[in-house]
Amino acid sequence: MSKENTTKRNDLFAICILATFFLLMVLLLYAYETYPIDDDWSYIWAVKNFFSTGQMKFTDWTAPSLVSQVWWGWIFSYLFGFSFESVRLSTLFISFIGLTFFYFLLRELGHGYSASLCITLLLLVNPCSFPLTFTFFTDIPFLSLLIIAAYFFFKGEKDDRDLFFLLGSIVSSLALLIRQNGLLIPIAVCIYLAVKEMDKKKAAKRGFLAIALPLITFAIFIYWLNVIHGQTAESFKHAHEIKENFLKPQLLLFKILWRPFVILEFIGFSLIPLSFACVSKLRSVEKGTSPLFILFMSSGILFFLFFEHVGLFPSIYQWADGFKFAFISEYGIRGIFNILILFFKLIDFASVFSITILVYLLIKQWPMLKEKFSAPSPFFLLLTIGLFQLLFLFVTRKWYSRYFITVLPFFLIVLLEGQKKEQTEKKIFLPLLFLFFLFSLVICQDFMAWNQTRWRAGKELLNEGIPAHTISAGFPWDCWYSYDYSKAHPLEITTQKGEVPWWIEDLTPAVDPAYVISNSPHLISDSSNRNYFQTDQYQVYKAYDYFSLFYLMKKRVYVLKRGERRESRFPGEIYFDFLKNLPLMEVKKKDGEDIRAGAVTIREVKKEALLQPLNTQATFRIALPRKPCFLKMNLGGLADHGAQEENGILFKILIDDALIENLEGIVGVMGAEHRNAFMKPRALFAKPRTFFIYYLKPSDQRWQETYLDFSHFSGKVIDLTFSVAAWPHPEEQSMVACWGEPVIVEER
């Protein structure tokens, strides 16, 4: 048999192995009822809307460009009918295509079929990317198109064919219609062509082929988004934050200083089987000291300094939050044990140790890599594409660990080039790869079983005739069932007392959580230890069991029913009068009228009030009494003749208790732990939490007497912020919010 036929047979065998993995994943997908999870509700919503109406429409939560992904999901909905499973199936299919191209890219780079297959499987089954293939997040589709575009550009440069540059340009255009940073792919190619020593006319031609179509596509998309569709709230926030990086260089500098550590830690975790298989290469003894020993000690020092002492938030912990809290935007704690915390810390240390090994090997092979990835080389083209994706991670608004998977293929390419002449210990690599795969399967079963149980519980409530907007089951459920309702009823904003979930505040303000679906009978939730709706009393209404392979036990989802709401009033005396303590007030406002105290008459009832112009914040630092206490106030508004008649005033109270004064009352071991946590740099980024929301409708032309229980904060020092805005037209400036006779009353 000829060498060419053997190569084709080996490649076919490798693709069949890869296809087998995906067939198993399809079986897992259909083994459970699949429902939206976290952000992908917004992307599935866009597919559903496009499938049913033919209109491209995004929710306010959509930040990526998303258009290509909606088209892709529509194709599968057209073929199989719209369902959550069909759009997830589209993710699996695009992942298979992308990884197939990654395999052939490795083969083009000169790697054997078995090594290429193993590394491709590593990219598939690592626990950070594998669960994403069962969602409709943008991460996997974008990664797939990124790989395909890189493959075509590499082939075009290696084989000296313009056609591949055109194909790379088309795929790049599709990629930027999933995420805007897809535009960086052809930009990187153009920069490579500019620095390469070649015929300038030829370079200009290929640069035009690479960049022209993506630029036209990007311009059309920006016009469509801003002029025809309208910019979404999230896309505006992301664009504003990227601009802020350049207006405030210190912000960009801070990201450049710390994000490389969490990115490297993420890469170390994702490549543990490969790095641990390279341990045998470190056994040589130089001057009596083993490199393995030195790297192990270096890993320990780095882990302690950056993730324990300095307090950088590890990307692994973000990934692990799903197993402690069932993702970060849900209710209740699923079961956080000391042994689980130890497990995550061991993984974190293993990740640091892993990346330390890999970086050591890269340094060791630097002379060869420098020659391999020199400017005239096609390998340098791949390096440039990957480098631009890495740089983009330094300016993004958020840094979820899943964003980092875009740099994994390029890191692997560089690493494999350095190790091409050395054999990886397959006796170590293959068992670790299999364990990685099993671990990924376990965590996928865990979240799919949990999510199925949660949505089934919610659907049973709907079948009982309970309105959807009175059920809160976490971020994706609330938005899927109540986002449209809230948009259609902008004046229907439910009064919220107690800590308010961010998604209800920003996206579904019409939700009135009479029923809450939680992972525990208590509503303490997520990695920030939030305690939602703590002024309300909830009782267990129903409970549903599911089995988790991750915990190796049955877990429960609870339906909690809110008891009768009562005003937090009891006999007491005034402890703090805001109007008499105006010198304590710190004001955050736009240019305009100052916040002041004055007499206000509404419906012939006169009260002394804090007069606050719209879009301002007034903060008071208060030491609350140790006894139970509550805030008493009367809410009202004054409008000029020029005010829009349909506009009301949105009152909010924000509370920040992450203050050093609150550490003095905590003694013993807990006190020491709290002080250590508070002194870490990430504590500087703790934000106030919304504790009260009230919408004063235009028709409410009288004082609204309101009480807010502060007993939860008794004995603490808090920053209490009064915040006001116009709604539903936030740009309104011709109204004044009135906080009538605001006082804190303590129990006698």
Secondary structure, 3 states (H helix, E strand, C coil): CCHHHHHHHHHHHHHHHHHHHHHHHHHHHHHCCCCCCCCHHHHHHHHHHHHHHCCCCCCCCCCCCCHHHHHHHHHHHHHHCCCHHHHHHHHHHHHHHHHHHHHHHHHHCCCCHHHHHHHHHHHHHCCCCCHHHHCCCCHHHHHHHHHHHHHHHHHHHHHCCHHHHHHHHHHHHHHHCCCHHHHHHHHHHHHHHHHCCCCHHHHHHHHHHHHHHHHHHHHHHHHHHHHHHCCCHHHHHHHHHHHHHHHCHHHHHHHHHHHHHHHHHHHHHHCHHHHHHCHHHHCCCECCECHHHHHHHHHHHHHHHHHHHCCCCCHHHHHHHHHHHCCCCCCCCCCCCHHHHHHHHHHHHHHHHHHHHHHHHHHHCHHHHHHHCCCCCHHHHHHHHHHHHHHHCCCCCCCCHHHHHHHHHHHHHHHHHHCCCCCCCHHHHHHHHHHHHHHHHHHHHHHHHHHHHHHHHHHHHHHCCCCHHHEECCHHHHHHHHHHHHHHCCCCCCCEECECCHHHHHCCCCCCCCEEEECCCCCEECCCCEEECCCCCEEEEEEEEEEECCCCEEEEEEEEEECCCCCCCCCEEEEEEHHHHHHHCEEECCCCCCCEEEEEEECCEEEEEEEEECCEEEEEEEECCCCCEEEEEEEEEEECCCCCCCCEEEEEEEEECCCHHHHCCCCHHHHHHHHHHHCCHHHHHCCCEEEEEEEECCCCCCCEEEEEECHHHCCCEEEEEEEEEEECCCCCCCEEEEEEEEEEEEEC
